[in-house]
Amino acid sequence: MIDSLDIAEVARRTGISARALRFYEARGLLKPLRTASGRRHYGPGELATLHQILALKRAGLTLAQVQRLLDSRTIDLAGLIDAQLAILQQQAAAVDRARTLLLETKSRVERSEPLDVATFCSLIEQGERQMDNKAQWDTLASRYLTEAERADFATTMTDVPAGFDQAGYAAQWKDLGGRIRAALPLDPGSAAAQAFAAEWKALLAPFTAVATPAMQAGVQRMYADMGNWQGEADPGFDAEVFQFIQAACRT
């Protein structure tokens, strides 16, 4: 067949496996030509479509989204772009954290501070734990927050003051959650409960100062269903503590 490539040659030239090409075909994304014997061949049109698929996947679109675009069906392209920009910002933040950790470690070395292999490994592990924790929260947020709300997070949270101590902030939540847990059961209308509620609101201040109404609504949805994801990520308190503090805040 003239001006066409068989599946093995397409796989060799593009780096895409023959299995992936057959999968794209099964999804209706690609429709290769067929020889009389039934062998797949890809002409200029099929190769152009394949390059479009690969470009859209590199941009972060799912195969379902790619298919909708190729079929010329309506899709919120602006929303998709915002979501991908949010992902890139998250990745850039992770790189910045890793870079900061290495620069701090380098500074200690240049100041001739004692830094053995065990200490260095401990610093690296600490940074990795922080990034793993962020990945857990990103995965969880994707189940409860819309793409627009996640995009809001990625842009709006940059308004948090520079030098904000995220580790220290997380420790404060853990301390408050532990103290509330130890005090339960407790009447939500009691003086002790109201004191906890006031402390909770004060600790929320860095978030509420920059969060949009949509962001706050999304977070509320996520925590209202905390019983179904508890253990996947650790906010410093459990579902019972959250339910109690909600009742105290309503009192």
N, C-alpha and C positions, 0 to 999 in steps of 0.2 A: 504494500500500500504506500503510494508516493506521498512525500511531505508529512509523514507521521512517524511516531516513535512507539515501539512496543513498551509494555509496562516495565520491563527490566531496564530499558534504556532511560525511561523517565525517572525511575527510582535512582539510577546511577547519577543522572545529571542534577537532580534536585535534592538528593539526600533524603527524600521521603520514601519510606518502605513501601513495597508492593502491597503489604497488608493494609497500610494506611490508605493507599489509593483505592483499594477495593472497598474499604470502609466508607470513604467519601462517596463512592458510587452507590453503595447500599443506602446511604442517607439521601440520595437524590441530588447531591451537590455536583457530581461529575457524571457525564454520560459518554464514555469512550466509544470510539468506533469499534466495529467488529469485523474480523476477516471472515472468509467463507468457512473457516474451520472453527470460528468462535473466539479467536485470540483477540485480546484487547489491544487497540492502537489509539494513540492520542494525536489528533491533528492540531493545527494552529489555534482553533477556537477552544478546544479542550485544554490546551496548555495555557492559554490566556486565562481561562476560568480557574485553573489550578493555581496560577500565580496570584490571582485575586483572593482566593481562599487563604493562601499562606500569608499574604499581606494583612488580611483582616484578623487572622489568628494571632499574628505577631502584635497587632494593636490591642489584643486582649479580649476580642469578641469570642463568645461561645459558638459552637457549630450551629446551634439553633438560630442565633442572631445572624450568623453569616448566611444561612439559608434564607432567612427572611429578606436580607438585602439582595441576594442574588435573584430571588423571586419577585423583587420590586414591590414587596409588601411594606406597609407603613411600619416604621420603627422609630423610636425616640433616639435619634442619632446624637442629639445634643446631650441627652441624659447619659448615654453610653460614654461619650467623650469625657463628661464630668466624672463619671465613675472611674474611668481609666486614669484620669489625672489624679484622682484621690489615691489610687493604688500606687502610682508613681511617687506621689508625695510621701506615702507611708514607707516605700522602699528607700527613698532618699533619707528619711528620718532614721531608718535602721542603719544605713551606711554612716550617717553623721554620728550616731551613738558609738558605733564601732571605732570610727576615726577618733572621737573624743577619748575613748578608753585607751587607745594606743598612744595618743599624744600625752595623756596624763602619765602613763607608764613610762614613756620615753623621758618625760620631764623628771621623774623620780630617778631614772638612771643617770641623767645628766647632772643631777644634784648629788650624785654619788650616794644616794640612799640605798640601804641594803635591800636587794630585790633578788631573791633566789628563784629557782625554777618553780618551786611549789607556790610561791607568792604570785608569780606571773601567771601561772596556770589558774590560780584562784581568781585573779582579776578577769581573765578571759572567760572563765566559767560564769562569773557574776554577770558579765555583759551578755553572754549567750542566754542565761536564764531570763534576763530582762527582755531580750528579743523574742524568746519562746513565749513568754507571757503575753507580749503584744500580739503575736500571731494567734494565740488562743482567743484573745478578745476580738481580733479582727474576724475570725471565723464565726464566733458567736454573734457579733453584731450583724453579720451578713444575713443571719436568719431572722432578725427582728427589725432591722432598720432598712428603709428603702434606699435605693441607689442615691437619690437626691440627699437624704439625711446623712448617709455616709460621706458624701462629697462635702456637705456642710461641716462635718466633723474635721475633715482633712484641712479645710481652709480656715475655719473659725478658731480651731484650737491653737493655731499659730499666734493668736492674740494673747495667749497665756504669757505672763511676764518671763523675760529671759532669765535663765538660771533657776527656774522653778524646780524644786527638789521632788521629783516624781517618786523616788524610793522612800523619802521621808513622809510624803503624803500618803503613800500606800500603808506605811507603818502606822500612821495616825488612824486610818480606817480600821486596821486590824485591832488596834488598841481599843477604839470605841466599840467596835462590834463585840469584842471579848467581854468588855465590861457590861454591855447590855445583856449579852447571853447569860452572864453570871447572875444578873439581877432578876431574870425571868423566873416564874411568872410575876407580872407587875401590872397594876391597874394603869391603863393608858392615860387616865385623867389625873393620876397622882402627881405630886410635886416632883418626885424623882423621875417619872416618865417625861414630864415636861422639860426637865433639865436636860435629859438625854436628847429630846427632840430639838431643843435649842442648839445643843452642841452639834447635832447632825446637820442642821441647816447651816451653821457656821462653817462646817467642814466642806459643805457643798458649794460654798461661795465662789471658789475659783472656777467651777464649772458653770454655775448659773450666771456668772458675770459675763460670760462670752457665748453661752449656748443660745441658739435660736429657739423659738417655740416648737418648731418641728423636731429639733434635736431632743428637747426635753420630753416631748411626747413619745418619741421612739425609745428613749431610755426607759421611760415609765412602762411601756409595753414589755420591754425585755425583762425588767425586774419583776413585773407582775406575774411573769411565767417562770420565775426563778426556780421553783420546785422541779421543773423539767430539765434544767441545765446545771443545777448545783453540782459542783465537782469538776465541771469542765474548765472553769475559770474561777479565780478566788478574788472577790472584791473586798474581803476582810470581814464579811458577816454572812450569815446563812439566811434562808428564806423566812424562817420564823422571826428572826430579828427584824428583817425588812418589813414583814407584815405588822409587827408590833409597832415599829416606828411610824408606819403609815397611819395606824390607828391613833397614835399619840399626836401626830401632826394635825389630824382632823378634829381632835378634841378641843 
